[in-house]
């Protein structure tokens, strides 16, 4: 889950060379033939801000013309509310224990490496709201428990090489807390993009809830309904890992709450993996019709050309209740096409698209006039962001 090795070398070298020894950065030596490329990167594509957890100066201090910050929140807070052009924030490797709410448009977070650059917190739905967040000792975070929230005003948000984590200890709170759902990310931003990112949690890891979203070569893990919400979202070439837990049914990958007439979720060329030894114990999803939603819902998810591990159940989809009644897969748009691997099984419950229907399931048909056809390739080639 990382950009090509050479690109990583160029990034580290460019940033270290540009800032100099004032930050005590270990400079990665590039081959002599790469010097001109590095110089071009420094001149044309250097970040607007750098976040470094080891930085000891004052937030906002400029070094070689670039503002330095100790936390991701401090850097994002420094972006003007009326921002109208992309702001590139390089986040150096480290664990940033912060609870973030991103409200400003066109922010681009670039981590050095998704495995070593992590934003993490540990609130669950049942966590009592802290006083600094307006808590009264009784109110709980509920649907506001995400480690990182990207609000609908943050149009164009982009993250590359970042891990979003909620490390709430579900097992330790099994007897003391009823609402143990703990979101790593709540995303509602239109044209939001994630490349080489990781989303870590257990129940309800990724709340993809509104507008158009695109995830490319990302890693998402969890157990119960860990990709859920009402967004129109494309997950392309992602790795989706189901985690083991107690019980015969180990989990559900999706719980879409798609509003009519939106498209819902498209999983394209993804790989479904697990650490579960029990075969057939995970279902592809179930239709979530929130009891509080007054607009018509038709839960929609398509798995197209995905490789499925042996943990995927023959009965691929399940029903889901709300306070008004039960909702069944056959009454919603829950389909697959071109599945491969030991979990690619046949049953009356697992409906497949026709060839003609499958042709309509592309990033472009889901995301409309947002042109992402070559976005991922551009990002990987670093033309836009490094």
C-alpha positions as CSV (number, residue, x, y, z in Angstrom):
1,X,0.0,0.0,0.0
2,X,2.7,2.5,-0.9
3,X,3.8,4.6,-3.8
4,X,6.6,3.1,-5.8
5,X,9.9,2.8,-4.0
6,X,11.7,5.3,-6.2
7,X,9.0,7.9,-5.7
8,X,9.3,7.5,-1.9
9,X,13.0,8.1,-2.2
10,X,12.4,11.2,-4.2
11,X,9.9,12.6,-1.8
12,X,12.0,12.1,1.3
13,X,15.1,13.5,-0.4
14,X,13.3,16.5,-1.8
15,X,11.7,17.4,1.6
16,X,14.9,16.9,3.5
17,X,17.0,18.8,1.1
18,X,14.5,21.7,1.0
19,X,14.3,22.1,4.7
20,X,17.9,21.5,5.6
21,X,19.5,20.3,8.8
22,X,17.5,22.6,11.1
23,X,15.0,19.8,11.6
24,X,17.6,17.0,12.0
25,X,16.1,15.1,9.1
26,X,17.9,12.0,7.9
27,X,18.5,12.8,4.2
28,X,18.0,9.9,1.8
29,X,20.7,10.0,-0.7
30,X,19.5,9.7,-4.3
31,X,21.5,8.5,-7.2
32,X,23.4,11.1,-9.1
33,X,21.2,10.7,-12.2
34,X,18.1,11.7,-10.1
35,X,19.4,15.1,-9.0
36,X,17.7,17.0,-11.7
37,X,14.4,15.3,-11.0
38,X,14.7,16.2,-7.3
39,X,15.5,19.8,-8.1
40,X,12.4,20.0,-10.3
41,X,10.2,18.5,-7.5
42,X,11.6,21.0,-5.0
43,X,11.0,24.0,-7.3
44,X,7.6,23.1,-8.6
45,X,5.9,20.8,-6.2
46,X,7.0,21.5,-2.6
47,X,4.2,21.4,0.1
48,X,2.6,24.5,1.5
49,X,2.9,23.1,5.0
50,X,4.7,20.3,6.9
51,X,3.5,18.5,9.9
52,X,6.2,16.9,12.1
53,X,5.5,15.5,15.5
54,X,9.1,15.9,16.4
55,X,9.2,19.6,15.5
56,X,10.1,21.6,18.7
57,X,9.5,25.2,17.4
58,X,6.3,27.2,17.4
59,X,3.5,26.2,15.2
60,X,3.5,28.2,12.0
61,X,7.2,28.9,12.1
62,X,8.7,29.1,8.6
63,X,11.8,27.1,7.7
64,X,13.0,27.7,4.2
65,X,9.7,29.3,3.4
66,X,7.5,26.4,4.5
67,X,5.3,26.6,7.6
68,X,5.9,23.9,10.2
69,X,3.4,22.4,12.6
70,X,3.5,19.8,15.4
71,X,0.0,18.4,14.8
72,X,-2.2,17.8,11.8
73,X,-5.0,19.8,13.5
74,X,-2.8,22.8,13.9
75,X,-1.9,22.8,10.2
76,X,-5.5,22.4,9.1
77,X,-6.6,25.1,11.4
78,X,-4.1,27.5,9.8
79,X,-5.8,27.1,6.4
80,X,-8.1,30.1,5.8
81,X,-11.8,29.3,5.8
82,X,-12.2,30.9,2.3
83,X,-9.5,28.8,0.8
84,X,-10.0,28.5,-3.0
85,X,-7.0,26.5,-4.1
86,X,-5.3,23.2,-3.1
87,X,-3.3,23.4,0.1
88,X,-0.7,20.6,0.2
89,X,0.2,19.4,3.7
90,X,3.0,16.9,4.0
91,X,2.6,14.7,7.2
92,X,5.9,13.2,8.3
93,X,5.9,9.7,9.7
94,X,4.6,9.4,13.2
95,X,1.5,8.6,15.2
96,X,-0.7,11.7,15.6
97,X,-3.3,11.1,18.4
98,X,-5.8,13.7,17.4
99,X,-9.5,14.0,16.9
100,X,-10.0,16.0,13.7
101,X,-12.8,17.7,12.0
102,X,-12.0,18.9,8.5
103,X,-14.3,21.6,7.2
104,X,-12.3,23.6,4.6
105,X,-12.1,22.7,0.9
106,X,-9.2,21.5,-1.2
107,X,-7.0,20.2,1.6
108,X,-4.5,17.5,0.5
109,X,-2.8,15.4,3.2
110,X,0.3,13.6,2.0
111,X,1.9,11.0,4.3
112,X,5.4,9.8,3.9
113,X,4.2,6.2,4.2
114,X,0.7,4.8,5.1
115,X,2.2,2.2,7.4
116,X,4.2,4.8,9.4
117,X,2.0,7.9,9.2
118,X,-1.1,7.5,11.3
119,X,-3.9,9.7,12.7
120,X,-5.7,7.8,15.5
121,X,-8.2,8.3,18.3
122,X,-10.3,6.0,20.4
123,X,-13.9,7.4,20.9
124,X,-16.8,5.0,20.4
125,X,-20.5,5.8,20.1
126,X,-20.9,5.0,23.8
127,X,-18.0,7.2,25.0
128,X,-19.2,10.0,27.2
129,X,-18.6,13.4,25.6
130,X,-15.6,15.2,27.1
131,X,-16.1,18.6,28.7
132,X,-13.9,20.3,26.0
133,X,-16.4,19.0,23.4
134,X,-19.4,20.3,25.3
135,X,-20.1,17.2,27.3
136,X,-22.5,17.3,30.4
137,X,-21.3,14.0,31.8
138,X,-24.2,12.1,30.3
139,X,-24.3,12.8,26.5
140,X,-22.4,10.3,24.4
141,X,-20.6,10.8,21.1
142,X,-22.9,8.5,19.1
143,X,-22.6,9.3,15.4
144,X,-19.9,11.9,16.1
145,X,-17.3,9.4,17.3
146,X,-15.0,9.3,14.3
147,X,-11.2,9.8,14.7
148,X,-11.4,12.0,11.6
149,X,-14.5,13.7,10.2
150,X,-14.5,15.2,6.7
151,X,-17.5,17.4,6.5
152,X,-19.5,18.2,3.4
153,X,-17.9,21.7,3.3
154,X,-14.5,20.1,2.7
155,X,-15.1,19.6,-1.0
156,X,-12.1,18.1,-2.9
157,X,-10.4,16.6,0.2
158,X,-7.6,14.3,-0.7
159,X,-5.5,11.9,1.4
160,X,-2.5,10.0,0.2
161,X,-0.4,7.5,2.2
162,X,-2.3,8.1,5.5
163,X,-3.6,5.6,8.1
164,X,-6.9,6.6,9.7
165,X,-7.4,4.5,12.9
166,X,-9.8,4.1,15.7
167,X,-8.1,2.0,18.3
168,X,-11.0,1.9,20.8
169,X,-10.6,-1.4,22.8
170,X,-13.9,-3.2,21.9
171,X,-13.1,-6.3,23.9
172,X,-12.2,-4.4,27.1
173,X,-15.5,-2.6,27.0
174,X,-17.7,-5.6,26.1
175,X,-19.4,-5.7,29.6
176,X,-19.5,-1.9,30.3
177,X,-20.6,-0.3,27.1
178,X,-23.5,-1.0,24.9
179,X,-22.6,1.2,21.9
180,X,-19.2,0.0,20.9
181,X,-19.2,1.2,17.3
182,X,-16.1,3.2,16.7
183,X,-15.5,5.1,13.4
184,X,-12.0,5.7,12.0
185,X,-13.4,8.0,9.3
186,X,-16.7,9.8,8.7
187,X,-16.6,11.2,5.2
188,X,-19.3,13.4,3.7
189,X,-17.2,15.5,1.3
190,X,-18.0,15.6,-2.4
191,X,-15.1,14.7,-4.8
192,X,-13.1,13.3,-1.9
193,X,-10.2,11.1,-2.9
194,X,-8.1,8.5,-0.9
195,X,-5.0,6.9,-2.5
196,X,-2.9,4.3,-0.7
197,X,-4.7,5.0,2.6
198,X,-5.5,2.6,5.4
199,X,-8.7,2.5,7.5
200,X,-8.4,0.5,10.7
201,X,-11.1,-0.4,13.3
202,X,-13.7,-3.0,14.2
203,X,-17.4,-2.2,13.9
204,X,-18.3,0.7,11.6
205,X,-14.7,1.5,10.5
206,X,-15.5,3.7,7.5
207,X,-18.7,5.8,7.5
208,X,-18.9,6.9,3.8
209,X,-22.1,8.8,4.2
210,X,-22.7,11.5,1.6
211,X,-21.7,12.8,-1.8
212,X,-19.2,11.3,-4.3
213,X,-16.1,9.5,-2.9
214,X,-13.2,7.6,-4.5
215,X,-10.9,5.1,-2.9
216,X,-7.9,3.8,-4.9
217,X,-5.6,1.0,-3.7
218,X,-6.7,1.4,-0.1
219,X,-6.8,-1.0,2.8
220,X,-10.0,-1.2,4.9
221,X,-10.5,-3.6,7.8
222,X,-13.2,-4.3,10.3
223,X,-15.9,-6.8,11.3
224,X,-19.5,-5.5,11.6
225,X,-20.9,-3.2,8.9
226,X,-17.4,-1.7,8.5
227,X,-18.1,0.1,5.3
228,X,-21.4,1.8,5.7
229,X,-23.5,4.9,4.8
230,X,-25.3,6.8,2.0
231,X,-22.4,8.0,-0.2
232,X,-21.9,7.2,-3.8
233,X,-18.5,5.7,-3.5
234,X,-16.1,3.8,-5.7
235,X,-13.5,1.4,-4.2
236,X,-11.1,0.5,-6.9
237,X,-8.3,-2.1,-6.4
238,X,-8.8,-2.0,-2.6
239,X,-8.0,-4.7,-0.1
240,X,-10.9,-5.4,2.2
241,X,-10.1,-7.4,5.3
242,X,-12.7,-9.0,7.6
243,X,-11.5,-9.4,11.2
244,X,-12.3,-12.4,13.4
245,X,-14.7,-12.0,16.3
246,X,-17.0,-14.2,18.4
247,X,-20.1,-15.9,17.0
248,X,-21.0,-18.1,14.1
249,X,-21.5,-15.1,11.8
250,X,-18.2,-13.2,11.9
251,X,-19.4,-10.1,10.3
252,X,-20.8,-8.0,7.4
253,X,-18.6,-6.0,5.0
254,X,-21.1,-3.4,4.0
255,X,-24.3,-1.7,5.3
256,X,-25.2,0.9,2.6
257,X,-28.1,3.3,3.3
258,X,-28.3,4.6,-0.3
259,X,-30.9,7.3,-1.0
260,X,-33.0,7.0,-4.1
261,X,-31.9,7.7,-6.8
262,X,-28.2,7.6,-5.9
263,X,-25.8,4.9,-7.0
264,X,-24.4,3.6,-3.8
265,X,-21.2,1.6,-3.5
266,X,-19.1,0.0,-6.3
267,X,-16.3,-2.3,-5.4
268,X,-14.2,-2.7,-8.5
269,X,-11.3,-5.2,-8.8
270,X,-11.0,-5.5,-5.1
271,X,-9.6,-8.3,-3.0
272,X,-11.6,-9.6,0.0
273,X,-9.3,-11.2,2.6
274,X,-9.6,-12.2,6.3
275,X,-7.8,-13.6,9.3
276,X,-10.8,-15.8,10.0
277,X,-10.3,-19.6,9.8
278,X,-14.0,-20.5,9.7
279,X,-15.1,-20.7,6.0
280,X,-18.4,-19.0,4.9
281,X,-18.7,-16.9,8.1
282,X,-18.8,-13.4,6.6
283,X,-21.5,-11.8,4.5
284,X,-21.1,-9.2,1.8
285,X,-23.5,-6.9,3.5
286,X,-27.0,-6.0,4.6
287,X,-29.4,-3.2,3.7
288,X,-29.3,-0.4,6.3
289,X,-32.5,1.8,6.4
290,X,-31.8,4.2,9.3
291,X,-34.9,4.7,11.4
292,X,-34.3,8.4,11.5
293,X,-34.1,8.7,7.7
294,X,-37.4,10.1,6.2
295,X,-36.2,10.0,2.6
296,X,-36.6,6.8,0.6
297,X,-33.7,4.4,0.8
298,X,-32.7,1.6,-1.6
299,X,-29.4,0.1,-0.2
300,X,-27.1,-0.3,-3.1
301,X,-23.7,-2.2,-3.4
302,X,-22.1,-4.0,-6.3
303,X,-19.0,-6.2,-6.1
304,X,-17.6,-6.3,-9.7
305,X,-14.6,-8.5,-10.7
306,X,-13.6,-9.0,-7.0
307,X,-11.5,-11.8,-5.6
308,X,-13.3,-13.3,-2.6
309,X,-11.7,-15.4,0.1
310,X,-13.1,-18.6,1.6
311,X,-14.6,-16.5,4.5
312,X,-17.4,-15.2,2.3
313,X,-20.7,-17.0,2.9
314,X,-22.7,-18.8,0.3
315,X,-25.7,-16.8,1.6
316,X,-23.9,-13.6,0.7
317,X,-26.4,-11.0,1.9
318,X,-28.5,-10.7,5.1
319,X,-31.5,-8.8,6.2
320,X,-31.4,-5.8,8.6
321,X,-34.0,-4.4,10.9
322,X,-34.9,-0.9,12.0
323,X,-37.6,0.1,14.5
324,X,-40.2,0.1,11.8
325,X,-39.6,-3.4,10.4
326,X,-37.2,-5.7,8.5
327,X,-35.4,-5.0,5.2
328,X,-34.3,-7.8,2.9
329,X,-31.6,-8.0,0.3
330,X,-33.9,-8.9,-2.6
331,X,-35.8,-5.7,-2.1
332,X,-32.6,-3.6,-2.5
333,X,-29.8,-3.3,-5.1
334,X,-27.2,-5.7,-3.7
335,X,-25.4,-7.5,-6.5
336,X,-22.1,-9.0,-7.8
337,X,-20.5,-9.7,-11.1
338,X,-17.4,-11.6,-12.2
339,X,-16.5,-12.8,-8.7
340,X,-13.5,-15.1,-8.4
341,X,-11.8,-17.1,-5.6
342,X,-13.0,-19.7,-3.1
343,X,-15.7,-17.3,-1.9
344,X,-17.2,-16.8,-5.3
345,X,-20.2,-19.1,-4.6
346,X,-23.6,-19.5,-6.1
347,X,-26.9,-19.2,-4.3
348,X,-30.4,-17.8,-4.8
349,X,-29.4,-15.0,-2.4
350,X,-26.4,-13.9,-4.4
351,X,-27.8,-12.1,-7.4
352,X,-25.5,-11.4,-10.3
353,X,-25.7,-8.6,-12.8
354,X,-26.2,-9.2,-16.5
355,X,-23.4,-8.4,-18.9
356,X,-25.3,-5.3,-20.0
357,X,-25.9,-4.2,-16.4
358,X,-22.3,-4.7,-15.5
359,X,-21.1,-2.4,-18.3
360,X,-22.9,0.4,-16.5
361,X,-21.0,-0.2,-13.3
362,X,-17.9,2.0,-13.9
363,X,-16.3,4.8,-11.9
364,X,-17.6,7.3,-14.5
365,X,-21.2,6.1,-14.4
366,X,-21.1,6.3,-10.6
367,X,-19.3,9.6,-10.2
368,X,-20.8,11.5,-13.1
369,X,-19.2,14.7,-14.3
370,X,-16.3,14.3,-11.8
371,X,-13.6,13.1,-14.1
372,X,-11.5,10.5,-12.2
373,X,-10.6,8.3,-15.2
374,X,-6.9,9.1,-15.0
375,X,-6.8,10.5,-11.5
376,X,-5.1,7.5,-9.8
377,X,-2.5,7.3,-12.5
378,X,-1.7,11.0,-12.2
379,X,-1.4,10.6,-8.4
380,X,0.9,7.7,-8.7
381,X,3.1,9.5,-11.2
382,X,3.2,12.4,-8.7
383,X,2.4,15.0,-11.4
384,X,-0.2,16.7,-9.2
385,X,0.9,16.2,-5.7
386,X,4.6,15.4,-5.7
